[in-house]
Amino acid sequence: MERWKRGLVGTGLAFVVLFVAGFLLLGELFGGFADPDRFFVAHYANDANLARDLAGGVLLVAAGLALLLFLEQLTRHLRALGGSDVGLDAAHSSGIVAVTLLLAGAAALTTVTVALTFGLMTDDEPLTSPAVSLAPQLGYVLVMFPAMWALALAIAALVWSGWRVPGWPGWFRWLSVAAVVLLPLSAFAFMTIVLLPVWALGATVWAWRSPLGAPQHATR
């Protein structure tokens, strides 16, 4: 397998695995969005929840960085295949914004967890204020709302720039269209976020099956 293809496939698979694992570990915290303050006070009183949330936050941060590398390589490859520079520039910029928001959301989700973990290490008093609900709910909004909109824009720009690119399969085009339409609904219809790792996996499969050589002149 060509070096460029190994990189694209590797970062794509890494993102899918890290993102899914991170969301599974953070599932209870995500599910608590808009719950009463007492849910969060009880949640953070459990040491097992702290360990799970911390691990999930680390995986979500790693997933964001893998996504950044994946989108960078994907846009470079499409540029080499003749994709529109305007669309690919927009996809690149939107991808950076999306990953920044995703990382900010992960930080907000784990702010209380990290504070409590340090508190346990230094024997400080635990947090008991209902205000502990604000940070994780901000994290939910950042991940599910602006980050998904930015990713939908990045995918839309990729679809537009690569629609007529040779080797760009029809099934992947329409999977991308579905992701563009449904990802912005993630804040209100949680399960639509599943389309993000599905789309990344689809792009990875396409890259792996692509018979084309390395994008030698894609240096931007």
HUPEVEN-V573514 format. One record per backbone hydrogen bond with DSSP energy under -1.0 kcal/mol. CO is the residue of the C=O (numbers start at 1). NH is the residue of the N-H. If there is no record, write none. Layout:
# HUPEVEN-V573514
((CO/NH) (CO/NH))
This chain:
# HUPEVEN-V573514
((2/6) (3/7) (4/8) (5/9) (6/10) (7/11) (8/12) (9/13) (10/14) (11/15) (12/16) (13/17) (14/18) (15/19) (16/20) (17/21) (18/22) (19/23) (20/24) (21/25) (22/26) (26/30) (27/31) (30/33) (32/35) (36/39) (37/41) (38/42) (39/43) (40/44) (43/46) (46/50) (47/51) (48/52) (49/53) (50/54) (51/55) (52/56) (53/57) (54/58) (55/59) (56/60) (57/61) (58/62) (59/63) (60/64) (61/65) (62/66) (63/67) (64/68) (65/69) (66/70) (67/71) (68/72) (69/73) (70/74) (71/75) (72/76) (73/77) (74/78) (75/79) (76/80) (77/81) (78/83) (79/82) (84/88) (85/89) (86/90) (87/91) (88/92) (89/93) (90/94) (91/95) (92/96) (93/97) (94/98) (95/99) (96/100) (97/101) (98/102) (99/103) (100/104) (101/105) (102/106) (103/107) (104/108) (105/109) (106/110) (110/114) (111/115) (112/116) (113/117) (114/118) (115/119) (116/120) (117/121) (118/122) (119/124) (129/132) (130/133) (131/134) (133/137) (134/138) (135/139) (136/140) (137/141) (138/142) (139/143) (140/144) (141/145) (142/147) (145/149) (146/150) (147/151) (148/152) (149/153) (150/154) (151/155) (152/156) (153/157) (154/158) (155/159) (156/160) (157/161) (158/162) (161/84) (162/165) (165/168) (167/169) (169/173) (170/174) (171/175) (172/176) (173/177) (174/178) (175/179) (176/180) (177/181) (178/182) (179/183) (182/185) (183/186) (185/188) (185/189) (189/192) (190/193) (191/194) (192/195) (193/196) (194/198) (195/199) (196/200) (197/201) (198/202) (199/203) (200/204) (201/205) (202/206) (203/207) (204/208) (205/209) (206/210) (214/216) (215/218) (217/219))
